[in-house]
């Protein structure tokens, strides 16, 4: 039996068992269970602790780094259905080649995340090559800054960690229905509960979606199903399992290039589709996870755990790709009259398999007057990438203002699928939080990392000639921080850390195309302050500086280009955030970032001193939610988002203007037929503002407009 069908069978049996338990559970909880469901689903929107700073659960107030957490309740209230929706509320995060219908990709603190290492599920790396489903996620954690000690390989801006939902202590039955955009329809179910003896718990999530994007023609579909189980084997032993499967198929929407290679394209509408050839096919992805975790509590001070996660990813990637103007020998860029070349891009049967394991022990002990909270462990991961020689062939010419010009179907086929890349990573790590006194804590972390990479690169022309460009390296990644708690509600910290990232992949048309360059080390210094102004209102501020080797495409003397690591990228910034309740009726979420991103020491006057592309110098988001006491159950919300101007070209000769976006929302909670019902309506980009949200240099440089005015309506039923 294939994995998807086996997974569906297990989950179907679990759902049947869940409903079989329902009468007994409801008989035990009666009216109280409904009230608890309402509270859990809509109002618990603050997380007090996290393991984001390492492997020890630490109060957010005492965590020596910047962390943003999006809870399940916030995701429901803000109608967050994909990660892109959430990242709009963190000013330190930007889109980074985030094309509609493709993988969601981001940057943090100005550094683009690595699809192979910067996206995490319960701490384990998962490929970011497809949208990560949120239906079975309890929260999203945005760890900002170098995460080398916590994660090993990761880009210096930070990581996104998705925390899986666990079984609920009481019966939960929740269904959400939603309509949005040009006819997108969405439905999801969330079921949870425990057996009568409280030893076995379950959590089932399932969803289906008909995708009708705001971009005309970028249509598709998505299906998702997951299950999580907890077995309390004894009072000391807990076994957990989770599994999920997602299928998504959607025609992707490419971005725009510069007109005549020098100026922003004019007359553009946000809903224009450039991938609308009759032979264009959707990008089809299938991905699954299986996670296992065993925890054992030796005593009140010491516990151990063993965990593993297996991720499988498959993709058929197709695009009628708009790139360049052959009549003017312009690459990249569009002709002055709007003509652009259309390429047939195909990469079929791509597959990625990633297995991660970790053994961890943590506890507390004393050395004289010093209190230690300690963790140590071993981890291993292995990733295998399978793909063939892709097709990237000229097919014809279309026009920006008449994109329906038909180009004949080329009829190309991709090459044989081979194991092209293998990464094996071994780590030993330790973390010690030393309480020097009641207010002062020293955080010490160290990871030893061994990486073995095998990479087969085709250096042939007419005849494939595969050679191994792999390597083996060892690294030490330290982390050091000092936290000073100024009373019960305030803390300050200073931190130093080092990180490590895989070298970038050389893009199309470079002399080292499709080859990775060497890994790069980065360094960060950060100082911050955090405060709980009142029980449900927290603020934080941080200043940071990150230095890392700069990677870019260099033009050679013979006009060819090579992807190189040369010089430095230095990002210096200030972050501020506030979240919680101002009073009984007002909730607030604020995020502001000011950042200076400079390229230095390249020896190229067109780059030195220039700003890094696609990173605004200032960005802010303000979210307000007001509970209307005069109308029971009614709540109103407003969101203001601002982004400063961003450089598009590496020499900063082309920039895109700043923008402001306003969103409005309302919710109404009531009772229908004995069930709690929450109705929500949102209007995003209410003033229908045109703006460039993403101006990446990836794949030759593309510009993506933000979504126009979009309506969303949803109904959540808690039974």
Helices and strands as residue ranges (DSSP letters): H 3-42, E 49-50, E 58-59, G 60-62, E 66-71, H 72-77, H 83-87, E 93-95, E 106-108, E 111-112, E 119-121, E 124-125, E 137-144, H 148-151, E 158-164, E 172-180, E 184-194, E 200-212, E 219-232, E 237-250, E 283-297, E 303-322, G 326-328, E 339-367, E 370-387, E 391-399, E 418-435, E 440-458, E 466-468, E 471-485, E 490-501, E 520-534, E 537-555, E 561-581, E 586-600, E 618-628, E 634-643, E 646-647, E 655-656, E 659-672, E 675-684, E 692-696, G 698-700, E 702-705, E 710-718
